[in-house]
Amino acid sequence: MDQFTEDVFGWMSRLDGMIQSIFLGIG
């Protein structure tokens, strides 16, 4: 994988964690 792909996957995983924490905070 090139650097850009790794950055995108890193951002997606971070965003997923943030969204999950937000939903857990609401629920």
Secondary structure, DSSP 8 states (H G I E B T S, - for coil): --HHHHHHHHHHHHHHHHHHHHHHHH-
